[in-house]
Amino acid sequence: MSHLEALLQQCTVKLTLPGRIGWGTGFFVAPGWILTCAHVVQEAKGEPLQVRWQKRELEAVVERSLPDLYDLALLRVTLPADANPPCVYLDQDIRSRDPLYLFGYPDQDFPNGCPVTFSCEGLTGDEPALIKFVLGQVRPGMSGSPLLNQRTGQVCGIVKFTRDRSFDLGGGAVPAAVILAQFPKLMEQQRAFHQSDQRWLQWLEGAIAANATTLPSTRATLSLSTYDPTTWVGRDTLIAALSRKLQEHYRILAIIGITGIGKTALAKRLVFDCLSPFSSSPTSPTRHFARLNFDDRALPHDFITAATTLLPKLGHATTPDDQKDPQRLLARLLQILRTTPYLVQIDSLEMLLEGDDEQGWTTFKDELWLSFFQQLLAGDECQSQFILTSQALPEALEIAADRYPRYWHRQELGGLSETEQLEIFQKNGLEPDASAIDYLKRLGQLYDGHPLVLQVIAKDILDRPFHGNVAHYWQRYQAEFDALERDRPSRRHAPRALQLRVMQRVEQSLQRLPVDARNLLCRSAVYRRPVPEAFWLAILADLPEDRQWNALEVLKSHNLAEEELAIGTDPAVTLLLQHNLIRRVAGDRLQADPTAWNDAHRIAAHLWQTAYEPAPDAPNLETLRGSLEAFHHFCELDDWTAASDILIAQNVGAQLETWAYYREMLPLYERLLGKLDVTIDVACEISIGNAFFRLSSYPQAVDHYQRSLAIAHHIDDFQGQGKILNNLGLVYQNLSDYAKSIEYIQQALTIVRKLSYRQGEGIALGNLGLAHCCLGDYLQAIEYHQQNLSIARDIGDRESEGNALGNLGLAYYFLGNYPQAIDNFQQKLSIACEIGDRRGEGIALGSLGSAHHALGNYPQAIEYHQQNLSIAREIGDRRSEGIVLVNWGGTLLKLERYTEAQPHLQTSLEIFKALGDRTNEAEALLRLAELHHKTGQLDLAREYCDAALAIATELGIPLVKECEELRALLAADVTVKEQHEG
């Protein structure tokens, strides 16, 4: 049972009339208000009803009944002081085939309630319309039950009737739209309740995250830990103005201000209002919400990682391929944002910039961010909107954005007004008398209405020794406050000066905390991301459990520990985090005590390694989160042996490479370089080279392979040398520099043979065969591949055996021996499927497609190409994607399906250019030349053919002959055309 289903049960009540047989169902829609069907309570006639809720007996009276047409009734119930029932979240969104769930009280078998599930068929043509649903049984007694739409995570209606009492034929329900129209005050009551009580919203976020492919069409699917309705004050005019900007379809709202001033809370308040079904802006488009928070120090700041993190939040799958082509990923994300209405919140944008809050920020660390925001603003259409929060914006973005005043708004956020300052003191528990108000006003002025520091001050005043006495607090620190007041006029407009005052006040507040609470706050500052409460408490493992919990309660009561709900966990887990300003001050204090610093990081590392449990069905990267965070803590301790053990000995780095998290790999290995012995440096340099190679960043790959080779030479690591030389050979093969490729691979072969390293020998022989095949020396290639196949079978290496068979097939294919080629490809395919080698499976399918194309079996060829393309995109193999597209395009040319062929060939050309794969670039150019020749575009055909010929001639590859033959045909056709025109 999901959390939302459990919460729905808690909202549901059993209704009976004293002395009557039978019962019905109802549910809480607002504090003290229950909704049910009118026919359930029609016999009440002014008598009180018995309400059974959570094993408690209550009484209710019918406040308003709408029989017949609507069949709705609203009951007023008297609640005990200790009762705090949740209320359902009503929402009007309903579609055919939506999965539905109810909890009600049938008249037999389950007197204590039971669930039923259905499928929505849609709305009837009645007036008012009803929701019709099937594939579930509605029994008497279930009338008045809330109907939960499991797609949106909200209640879409109230069950009215059954289609059959004995069979699962479903029933009908009154839609939420009708309910809200007939009880208009209920809309405001719902809004007020769910702003102050976030139980439904918290579980809603978890339900949505667990099924990202069926995002809800609305609503506030966010954690609101920073925006707390119980302590929120003011900014009404600003909220109204910014909400209008969103209604007017501004694409970017940038909220700028110093840390702790309330930027994130304001952004979340705007999101809440914008996405609420009770929004005052009924014309706002239905949309989905996502958030990126760069204050999470574990989230890398490059655009590609951020984009591949954002896409799943928007319900779009990502593949490893997304990491390899930045421009394609940028274009894809922009296309999604332009055509679908999303609301995206990005917090702590300053973390993406060069600089800091002391020296200032200048430019984006990754230029793709600037390009992204510029293109978002410049496009003709964009249905999505962004809310950014940052301490600063780079000048280049502001200059670019100023050209789009209808799509861009920059809002500088200052402190609270005097009235709002007093209100925040009151909402945080102070009840000042008239004499104390003047002191509070002066405190507010001293800190320019900074919300976070005012909350901290309020808790200080409430705490010992002041116990809420404002005057005593002022007198205790009067000398400090007087000095601040004297100094304030000269720097009241300097954000940096205010930041320093705020940090000093936070520092002093931390100093006054009880020792246990202060230690807990400082030590837990080592965590880069929200963690379970148990992780914080374990930091004080040397104390008794009651003192640990007391310390945590002190921090919560002082607003120094923020809470949010873990997503996708069962049972629920509360996560704790610190505001970045609090964490900075607490972290500085901790770092001043080296022993405490080391102890805290070591405990944190141990917890991440032993106690972290990823959510069910978590993304691959999150399953490694415990190891990655432990690695970070060991690095902070300069415990490079432990860090190396995680990354190398425990194969975390290798797993990242297998899953194609190449960009996540890079900073980890780079951090280890030079920290331990040279053998670790060799492993790190090779892994960094592998990452750049897989990202098609060949110059960087060569650089790191050369560095690792130099170290391997220095320490006489001959096996390492052989591996590195082989890798260098593959890089130059992808760069179409076959002479250099063969040179490196021959060196590798010499070394591994001296070592009698059979597997390495087979790999080198296979790579030599590939290089000779590219040069058209097919007989030599076959000889190398046969030797590789023999070795693979001798040592029982099935993967190498499959690769050798595939490469042999390729050589026979180029020799025109298609039956032999197909036999080899089929053997490779069988082995790849047997060992789960998806990349090998895709290559074999593509090879079979090419062979059937050569035999004229074009439909069969296209079928293989389709299967190959699906696998290439699934595993993110960009080069294979380009190859299958050019081959598929060639097959379509044979079938004279020119319109279909062109996008395949054009895309393949773009891929090969991006990868620097000049051999395949020439192939794509030649096929495009053939396409334009067939369609009569002779000038374009000649242009493409000349480009292909130039590359093929430079590389010395067999494609030269095909290019020259096509060029001769084109020359003849041009002559005929000129004669005809003459």
WOKA-V472507 format. One record per backbone hydrogen bond with DSSP energy under -1.0 kcal/mol. NH is the residue of the N-H (numbers start at 0). CO is the residue of the C=O. Records with the same first field share a line. If there is no record, write none. Layout:
NH: CO  CO
This chain:
5: 1
6: 2
7: 3
8: 4
9: 5
10: 6
12: 25
13: 51
14: 23
15: 49
19: 16
23: 14
24: 142
25: 12
26: 34
27: 10
28: 32
29: 32
32: 29
33: 74
34: 26
35: 72
43: 40
46: 43
48: 59
49: 15
50: 57
51: 13
52: 55
55: 52
57: 50
59: 48
60: 75
62: 73
63: 73
65: 71
69: 66
70: 65
71: 65
72: 35
73: 63
74: 33
75: 60
76: 31
77: 58
82: 79
87: 27
90: 154
96: 119
97: 94
99: 117
100: 147
101: 115
103: 113
106: 139
109: 107
112: 109
113: 103
115: 101
117: 99
118: 133
119: 97
120: 131
121: 131
123: 129
130: 172
131: 121
132: 170
133: 118
141: 138
143: 158
144: 141
146: 156
147: 100
148: 153
149: 98
152: 148
154: 88
155: 146
157: 173
158: 144
159: 171
160: 171
162: 169
168: 166
169: 135
170: 132
171: 160
172: 130
173: 157
175: 155
178: 174
179: 175
180: 176
181: 177
182: 178
185: 182
186: 183
188: 184
189: 185
190: 186
191: 187
192: 188
193: 189
194: 190
195: 191
196: 192
201: 197
202: 198
203: 199
204: 200
205: 201
206: 202
207: 203
208: 204
209: 205
210: 207
213: 210
220: 218
221: 219
230: 227
231: 227
238: 234
239: 235
240: 236
241: 237
242: 238
243: 239
244: 240
245: 241
246: 242
247: 243
248: 245
249: 244
250: 406
251: 406
252: 385
253: 408
254: 387
255: 410
256: 389
260: 257
265: 261
266: 262
267: 263
268: 264
269: 265
270: 266
271: 267
272: 268
273: 269
274: 270
275: 271
278: 275
283: 280
287: 340
289: 342
291: 344
293: 346
295: 292
296: 294  527
298: 295
305: 301
306: 302
307: 303
308: 304
309: 305
310: 306
313: 309
314: 311
315: 310
321: 318
322: 319
323: 320
328: 324
329: 325
330: 326
331: 327
332: 328
333: 329
334: 330
335: 331
336: 332
337: 333
338: 334
339: 335
342: 287
343: 384
344: 289
345: 386
346: 291
348: 388
350: 347
351: 348
352: 349
353: 362
355: 359
359: 355
361: 353
364: 351
368: 365
370: 366
371: 367
372: 368
373: 369
374: 370
375: 371
376: 372
377: 373
378: 374
383: 336
384: 341
385: 250
386: 343
387: 252
388: 345
389: 254
397: 393
398: 394
399: 395
400: 396
401: 397
402: 399
403: 400
406: 403
407: 403
408: 251
410: 253
412: 255
415: 448
420: 416
421: 417
422: 418
423: 419
424: 420
425: 421
426: 422
427: 423
428: 425
429: 424
436: 432
439: 435
440: 436
441: 437
442: 438
443: 439
444: 440
445: 441
446: 442
447: 444
448: 443
449: 446
451: 259
453: 449
454: 450
455: 451
456: 452
457: 453
458: 454
459: 455
460: 456
461: 457
462: 458
465: 462
466: 462
467: 460
468: 465
472: 468
473: 469
474: 470
475: 471
476: 472
480: 476
481: 477
482: 478
483: 479
484: 480
485: 481
486: 482
487: 483
490: 487
493: 490
497: 493
498: 494
499: 495
500: 496
501: 497
502: 498
503: 499
504: 500
505: 501
506: 502
507: 503
508: 504
509: 505
510: 506
511: 507
512: 509
517: 513
518: 514
519: 515
520: 516
521: 517
522: 518
523: 519
525: 522
526: 523
530: 575
532: 573
534: 531
535: 531
536: 532
537: 533
538: 535
539: 536
540: 537
542: 539
547: 543
548: 544
549: 545
550: 546
551: 547
552: 548
553: 549
554: 550
555: 551
556: 552
557: 553
558: 555
559: 554
561: 576
563: 574
565: 572
574: 563
575: 530
576: 561
582: 578
583: 579
584: 580
585: 581
586: 582
587: 583
588: 584
589: 585
590: 586
591: 587
592: 589
596: 592
597: 593
598: 594
599: 595
600: 596
601: 597
602: 598
603: 599
604: 600
605: 601
606: 602
607: 603
608: 604
609: 605
610: 606
617: 614
622: 618
623: 620
624: 621
627: 623
628: 624
629: 625
630: 626
631: 627
632: 628
633: 629
634: 630
635: 631
636: 632
637: 634
638: 633
639: 637
642: 638
643: 639
644: 640
645: 641
646: 642
647: 643
649: 644
651: 645
652: 646
654: 650
655: 651
656: 652
657: 653
658: 654
659: 656
660: 655
661: 659
664: 660
665: 661
668: 664
669: 665
670: 666
672: 668
674: 671
680: 676
681: 677
682: 678
683: 679
684: 680
685: 681
686: 682
687: 683
688: 684
689: 685
690: 686
691: 687
692: 688
693: 689
694: 690
695: 692
696: 691
697: 695
700: 696
701: 697
702: 698
703: 699
704: 700
705: 701
706: 702
707: 703
708: 704
709: 705
710: 706
711: 707
712: 708
713: 709
714: 710
715: 712
716: 711
717: 715
720: 716
721: 717
722: 718
723: 719
724: 720
725: 721
726: 722
727: 723
728: 724
729: 725
730: 726
731: 727
732: 728
733: 729
734: 730
735: 732
736: 731
737: 735
740: 736
741: 737
742: 738
743: 739
744: 740
745: 741
746: 742
747: 743
748: 744
749: 745
750: 746
751: 747
752: 748
753: 749
754: 750
756: 751
757: 755
760: 756
761: 757
762: 758
763: 759
764: 760
765: 761
766: 762
767: 763
768: 764
769: 765
770: 766
771: 767
772: 768
773: 769
774: 770
775: 772
776: 771
777: 775
780: 776
781: 777
782: 778
783: 779
784: 780
785: 781
786: 782
787: 783
788: 784
789: 785
790: 786
791: 787
792: 788
793: 789
794: 790
796: 791
797: 795
800: 796
801: 797
802: 798
803: 799
804: 800
805: 801
806: 802
807: 803
808: 804
809: 805
810: 806
811: 807
812: 808
813: 809
814: 810
815: 812
816: 811
817: 815
820: 816
821: 817
822: 818
823: 819
824: 820
825: 821
826: 822
827: 823
828: 824
829: 825
830: 826
831: 827
832: 828
833: 829
834: 830
836: 831
837: 835
840: 836
841: 837
842: 838
843: 839
844: 840
845: 841
846: 842
847: 843
848: 844
849: 845
850: 846
851: 847
852: 848
853: 849
854: 850
855: 852
856: 851
857: 855
860: 856
861: 857
862: 858
863: 859
864: 860
865: 861
866: 862
867: 863
868: 864
869: 865
870: 866
871: 867
872: 868
873: 869
874: 870
876: 871
877: 875
880: 876
881: 877
882: 878
883: 879
884: 880
885: 881
886: 882
887: 883
888: 884
889: 885
890: 886
891: 887
892: 888
893: 889
894: 890
895: 892
896: 891
897: 895
900: 896
901: 897
904: 900
905: 901
906: 902
907: 903
908: 904
909: 905
910: 906
911: 907
912: 908
913: 909
914: 910
915: 911
916: 911
917: 915
920: 916
921: 917
922: 918
923: 919
924: 920
925: 921
926: 922
927: 923
928: 924
929: 925
930: 926
931: 927
932: 928
933: 929
934: 930
935: 932
936: 931
937: 935
940: 936
941: 937
942: 938
943: 939
944: 940
945: 941
946: 942
947: 943
948: 944
949: 945
950: 946
951: 947
952: 948
953: 949
954: 950
955: 951
956: 951
959: 956
960: 957
962: 958
963: 959
964: 960
965: 961
966: 962
967: 963
968: 964
969: 965
970: 966
971: 967
972: 968
973: 969
974: 970
975: 971
976: 972
977: 973
978: 974
979: 975
980: 976
981: 977
